Amino acid sequence: MNDFFCVSKMLPLYCMRCLSMSEIITIRTEFIKLDQFLKFAGAAETGGHAKELVAAGEAKVNGEVCLMRGKKIRPGDVVEIGGMRYEVAAGEDQPV
């Protein structure tokens, strides 16, 4: 069974295992630091907000709580925060 479904092309995907909203975020570099990723994905409003979220243990990377705001996030990683699940994908400029 597919873990994701979308009832409309306009709605985000939902992860059937964790029942949280899921979004695919594409990066065009080899990696992006966790705090920068949170801003890029829209999960944090500012760098300071991202720092607070990570320090409070609210961010998970690949299912584990991550307290390192400089953690390198690479294509294939999954970041979870605030009920959202972000899958990181490689963009055109980034080889897989």
C-alpha positions as CSV (number, residue, x, y, z in Angstrom):
1,M,0.0,0.0,0.0
2,N,1.2,3.5,-0.8
3,D,2.0,5.5,2.4
4,F,0.7,8.7,0.8
5,F,-2.5,9.7,-0.8
6,C,-3.9,13.0,-2.2
7,V,-7.6,13.6,-2.6
8,S,-7.0,16.6,-4.9
9,K,-4.0,17.9,-6.7
10,M,-4.4,21.1,-4.7
11,L,-4.1,19.5,-1.3
12,P,-0.9,18.4,0.4
13,L,-0.1,14.7,1.0
14,Y,-0.8,13.0,4.2
15,C,1.3,10.3,5.7
16,M,-0.9,7.3,6.6
17,R,1.5,6.0,9.2
18,C,1.8,9.2,11.3
19,L,-1.3,11.1,10.1
20,S,0.6,14.3,9.7
21,M,0.7,16.6,6.7
22,S,3.6,15.8,4.3
23,E,5.3,18.0,1.9
24,I,8.2,17.4,-0.5
25,I,10.9,20.1,-0.3
26,T,13.4,20.3,-3.2
27,I,17.0,21.6,-2.6
28,R,19.5,22.3,-5.3
29,T,22.6,21.9,-3.1
30,E,24.4,18.9,-1.6
31,F,22.9,19.8,1.8
32,I,21.2,22.5,3.8
33,K,21.6,23.1,7.5
34,L,18.6,22.3,9.7
35,D,17.9,25.9,10.8
36,Q,18.1,27.1,7.2
37,F,15.9,24.3,6.1
38,L,13.2,25.2,8.6
39,K,13.1,28.7,7.3
40,F,13.2,27.6,3.6
41,A,10.3,25.1,4.2
42,G,8.2,27.8,6.0
43,A,8.3,25.9,9.4
44,A,10.1,28.9,11.1
45,E,9.5,32.6,10.5
46,T,13.1,33.7,11.3
47,G,16.5,32.2,12.0
48,G,15.9,33.0,15.7
49,H,12.6,31.1,15.6
50,A,14.3,28.1,13.9
51,K,17.0,28.1,16.6
52,E,14.4,28.1,19.4
53,L,12.4,25.3,17.8
54,V,15.5,23.1,17.5
55,A,16.8,24.0,21.0
56,A,13.4,23.0,22.4
57,G,13.6,19.6,20.8
58,E,10.7,20.1,18.5
59,A,12.5,19.0,15.3
60,K,13.0,15.4,14.3
61,V,15.3,14.3,11.5
62,N,14.7,10.8,10.2
63,G,12.6,10.0,13.2
64,E,15.0,11.1,15.9
65,V,14.9,14.4,17.9
66,C,17.7,16.7,16.7
67,L,19.1,19.4,18.8
68,M,21.8,20.4,16.3
69,R,20.7,23.4,14.3
70,G,23.7,23.0,12.0
71,K,22.7,19.4,11.2
72,K,23.2,18.7,7.5
73,I,20.0,17.8,5.8
74,R,20.4,16.0,2.5
75,P,18.1,14.6,-0.2
76,G,16.3,11.5,1.2
77,D,16.1,12.9,4.7
78,V,12.8,13.4,6.5
79,V,12.3,16.4,8.8
80,E,9.3,16.5,11.1
81,I,8.1,19.5,13.1
82,G,4.8,20.9,14.3
83,G,2.7,18.2,12.8
84,M,4.3,18.6,9.4
85,R,6.5,16.0,7.7
86,Y,9.0,17.3,5.1
87,E,10.7,15.0,2.7
88,V,13.9,16.4,1.1
89,A,14.4,15.8,-2.6
90,A,17.3,16.7,-4.9
91,G,16.6,19.5,-7.4
92,E,17.9,19.7,-11.0
93,D,21.3,21.0,-10.1
94,Q,21.9,18.3,-7.5
95,P,22.9,14.8,-8.5
96,V,21.1,12.0,-6.6
